[in-house]
């Protein structure tokens, strides 16, 4: 059976090149693919109570962190997802993470995710890195729609989404199971043509 529409992003258009590093417009943040040497900082991130509060997975060892980093590289090659370490452009200190998850190249759709390490919070790292990722995703990679979902109890994430230009679209009721039970999820999105 033939399709009535062409894919928004052609298969192989991302995996045919190395995952890029992305610089923020102010030159202060660098988004780069995770490296195996980042395993300790990645594992320590999941010891932070705030990151654990909103995560649905645990990372308990350096080996597990290394496996996650290897899997992130595989996700890029398979065009299923992309993970970036958010770092200081000067010095290279890891400040957080941004990601594209559940990439659907045919529809040009992906879900954004992020977290920021405690020492870097309150400095605009999350909205700035999300903005960098959004601009690259739409202008360079060709995605049409980026979604972002967070617990309705996570007010900080709601502010980050809004600052990064993700419009609030509604509530997905009882949509994600956390350790403390089911959470309603706020849905935000950016689409091609948004300011």
N, C-alpha and C positions, 0 to 999 in steps of 0.2 A: 504494500500500500504506500502510495506517495504522500508526502507532506504538503500541506497547503501554504506553509510558511517556512522560511529559511531560519536556521539557528541565528540568534542574536550575536553569539560569539562562536566562531568556527572551532571545532575540536582540533586540538593541537596548537592553537594560537598562543596559549600560555605555556604549556609544557615544552614547546619548541624552543624556549629560551630559558636562561637562568632566572630564577626569582629575583626581581630587582630590589635594590636598596632605595629608599625614598627619603628625601630631605625635606624638612618643613620649610615653609616660605621664609621664616625668620632665621633659618640656618642653625637652629639650636637643637632640634631633634632629628635623629636618624632612625628610620625604621629599616631593619636589616633582618635577613633570615636568621633563625636561631642556629647557633653553632654548638657542637658537642661540648665545647669548653664552658658553655653557659649552664650546664646541668646543675651545678650547686646552687646558683642563684635562682634557677627555675624551681628546684625542689624547695628552697627556703621560702619562696613566694607562697607556696601552699601551706606553710606553717602560720601565715598571717590570718588572724581571726576574721578580718573583713573579706579577704579573698575566699576563705573557706565558707563563710556565711552564704555566699551567692553561688559557689561552685557546686557541681553535682558529682565531681570526682575528687579523689585524693591522690597525692603523689608523696610517697613515703621514703623513697630511696634515690640515691644518685643514679643507680642503674635504671630505675623507672623513668627518671627525667631524661636520661640519655635515649631510652627507647622512644619516649614521646617526641624528642627532637628528630630522631631518625624517621619516625612516622610522619612528622610534619613535612619533611623533605619529600617523602613518598606521596603525600596528599597533593603537593604541587605538581609532581610529575604525572599524577593520575587526574589532575584538574578537578579535584574534589574539594580542596580547601587550600588556604595559604595562611601561614603564621609568621608574624614578625616580632622580633624583640624591639621594643622602643628604647633607644639609648640616647645618652647625651652625645651630641655631635662632636663635642670636644671632650676627649678622654674616654668615651665609649662605655660609660657606666650604664648598666641595664636599669631602666626606670619602670618598665612595664611591658605589656603585650597588647597587640591588636591582631585581629584575625578576620579572615573571610571563611565562613563555614557554610556547609551545604550548598556549594556552588552548583548552579544549574546553568550551564553555558547556553543550552538551547533557548531558555527563556531569558537569559541575561540577568539572573537573580542570585543574590548571595545574602547571607546573614552576617552581620558584624558582631564581634565580641571584643572585649578588652578588660584589662585590669591594670592597676598602677600599684607599685610597691609603696609601702608606708612612707619612706623618706622622700618620695617625690609627689605625694598628694598635695592638693591645694595650690599647685603651680600651673594648672591648665594643661598638664601633660595629656590627660585622656581626651579632652575635646580637640586639642591641636593634632594629636596623632590620628584620631578618627577622621578629622578633616583631610589630612594628608592622604590617608588610605582611601577615602571617598573620592577625592579628586582623581587619584591614579586609577581607581577601579572604573570610573565612568569615562574619563577622557582617554586613558591609555589602553586599559583592558577591554573596555566596551560594554561593561555592565549597564543595564537599563534601570534596575531597581536594587537598592540595598535596604535590608530590613535590620532592625535592632529590637530585641525583646529583653525586658528586664522585669523582675518582680515588682509588683505595685507597691511593695514595702521598701524598695530601694530608691529613695528620693535622690540620692547623689547621682545614680545612673540616669535618672530622668533629666536632671540638669545637664549632664554631659551630652546626652542625646540632643537636647534642644540647642545647646551651644554649638554643636557640630552640624546643625542644619537638618536634623532628622525630625520631621513633623510627626506629632502624636496622631495616631490613626484609630486607636481604640484599645479595648481590653479583651484579651483572650482569657476567658474564665477558667479557673482551675486547670491551667495548661502545663504546669511543670511541677514535678514532685521534688521537694527539697527534704533535707533531714528532718525538718520540723513540720512537714506536711505539704499539702498542695498549695501552690501560689497562683493567684491571678497574675497575668503578665501584661504589661503595657507594651503595645506595638508601636514603633516609630519607623519611619521610612524616608529615604531620599530617592528621588527619581531623576532621570536625565531631564535637564531643564530647570531643576530647582536652583534657586540663587545660592 
